[in-house]
Amino acid sequence: MGICLKERTEETVRIYFEKANTVEIKTVLPQKAKTVEEALEDYQQTLLPGAASYGRTIWLNQTYVGDIWCYGIHLEEEPDAMISYCVFEEAFWRKGIATEAVTIFLQEISEKFQLETVGAFTFLNNVASIRVLEKNGFERKEVFEEEGRMSAYFQKKI
């Protein structure tokens, strides 16, 4: 399929912030950063030694189509982290890109951080994201309501 993950840069952070700042994406993926400056500051934090988050860009052939990242990285006792991902180009939705990107990313972060488990939250109405997680071996562990929305927690042992 031609999926590869590349380094994040200030330029890709700016592009991601603009492209993911749509009603369609915000409906299924809450955005922490409210401004591009906040997004850039968050990115800068990932570059510091011992950072608790790590991200990559998703490319299909030579086209930048999204981001994938892990956060809440804990390396003591039982190393774990949370993942999140977004294919922001609607023309590339429902083509298996996120599924393959998650597969590649899980391999990378399990080697880089020696993780034992990886978790993910998603809204229950985000059927596409649930399919991505299930195809990658995640199991639904919990369903809950938060701020009036039904959500689920998924987990995978690596």
Beta strands, then each sheet from edge to edge (+ up, - down):
strand 1: 3-6
strand 2: 54-60
strand 3: 63-74
strand 4: 80-87
strand 5: 117-123
strand 6: 139-146
strand 7: 149-157
sheet 1: 1+ 2- 3+ 4- 5- 7+ 6-
end
